Amino acid sequence: MDNFLILERLDRLERLMIANKEVLTFDETCDYTGISRSYLYKLTAAGQIPHSKPNGKLIFFEREKIVSWLLQNQRKPLPESETIVDSNP
């Protein structure tokens, strides 16, 4: 089997394993959310994202709280009559 396919499958398995964990590490949270390390660090430093620092150094995130945080400020879809219609035939 091609090395690229093996690495691709391993990456998929890692993502599935992370999705099943309740508590995520800093790096796992970056992978799970797609947020960069620097931006996630800024969010934690500003207290804008739910996290925990049990020993004062390592940062952990509860997956359910991260999902809720990601889905905050939801927008309702516009009714079909109010959507922009393409005027080009």
C-alpha positions as CSV (number, residue, x, y, z in Angstrom):
1,M,0.0,0.0,0.0
2,D,1.2,3.5,-0.8
3,N,2.8,5.4,2.1
4,F,0.6,8.4,1.4
5,L,-2.6,6.3,1.7
6,I,-1.3,4.8,5.0
7,L,-0.6,8.2,6.5
8,E,-4.0,9.5,5.3
9,R,-5.8,6.6,7.0
10,L,-3.8,7.1,10.2
11,D,-4.7,10.8,10.2
12,R,-8.4,9.9,9.8
13,L,-8.1,7.4,12.7
14,E,-6.5,10.0,14.9
15,R,-9.3,12.5,14.2
16,L,-11.9,9.9,15.0
17,M,-10.2,9.1,18.3
18,I,-10.0,12.8,19.3
19,A,-13.7,13.2,18.5
20,N,-14.6,10.5,21.0
21,K,-12.6,12.0,23.9
22,E,-14.3,14.0,26.5
23,V,-11.3,16.1,27.5
24,L,-8.9,17.4,24.9
25,T,-5.4,18.7,25.2
26,F,-4.4,22.1,23.7
27,D,-3.0,20.5,20.5
28,E,-6.0,18.2,20.2
29,T,-8.3,21.2,20.5
30,C,-6.5,22.9,17.7
31,D,-6.9,19.9,15.5
32,Y,-10.5,19.4,16.4
33,T,-11.6,23.0,15.8
34,G,-9.2,24.0,13.1
35,I,-8.1,27.0,15.2
36,S,-4.4,27.9,15.0
37,R,-2.2,27.4,18.1
38,S,-1.5,31.2,18.4
39,Y,-5.2,32.1,18.2
40,L,-6.3,29.4,20.6
41,Y,-3.6,30.7,23.1
42,K,-5.0,34.2,22.7
43,L,-8.5,33.0,23.3
44,T,-7.5,31.2,26.5
45,A,-5.3,34.1,27.8
46,A,-8.3,36.5,27.3
47,G,-10.7,34.0,28.9
48,Q,-12.9,33.9,25.8
49,I,-13.0,30.2,25.4
50,P,-13.9,27.6,28.2
51,H,-10.8,25.8,29.4
52,S,-9.2,24.4,32.5
53,K,-5.7,24.7,33.9
54,P,-5.7,22.1,36.8
55,N,-2.0,22.4,37.5
56,G,-1.5,26.0,36.3
57,K,0.5,25.0,33.2
58,L,-1.3,22.5,30.9
59,I,-4.5,23.6,29.3
60,F,-7.4,21.2,28.8
61,F,-10.8,21.7,27.1
62,E,-14.1,19.8,27.5
63,R,-15.2,18.7,24.1
64,E,-18.9,19.5,24.7
65,K,-18.1,23.0,25.9
66,I,-15.9,23.6,22.9
67,V,-18.8,22.5,20.6
68,S,-21.2,24.8,22.4
69,W,-18.7,27.7,22.2
70,L,-18.2,27.1,18.4
71,L,-21.9,27.1,17.8
72,Q,-22.6,30.3,19.8
73,N,-24.2,33.3,18.1
74,Q,-26.1,31.2,15.6
75,R,-27.8,33.0,12.7
76,K,-31.3,32.0,11.6
77,P,-31.6,31.5,7.8
78,L,-33.5,34.1,5.9
79,P,-36.9,33.1,4.5
80,E,-36.6,32.1,0.9
81,S,-38.5,35.2,-0.3
82,E,-35.8,37.4,1.3
83,T,-32.7,35.7,-0.1
84,I,-30.8,37.4,-2.9
85,V,-31.9,36.1,-6.3
86,D,-29.4,35.8,-9.1
87,S,-30.6,38.1,-11.9
88,N,-28.6,36.4,-14.6
89,P,-30.7,33.9,-16.5
